[in-house]
Amino acid sequence: MKKNMGNIDRIIRVIIAAAIAGLYFANIISGTTAIILIALAAIFVLTSILGFCPLYAPFGIKTCKTKSIQ
């Protein structure tokens, strides 16, 4: 898999995942909403670690810097 996520994109995803985890452990979110958001947070962390977002690929989106050949 080629990386298609830049550092800022990855950092934002980890921050959002941490915020969701914080809301869950503070019992602010619960039930079905909590399950869905925790699953989303897990996906955010996984894609941040890999540097690849499968939803970006079909649309040709890349937030990472590309090397220019001169």
Buried (B, 14 or more C-beta within 10 A) or exposed (E): EEBBBBEEBBEBBBEBBEEBBEBBEEEEBEEEEBEEBBEBBEBBBEBBEBBBBEEBEEEEEBBBEEEEEE
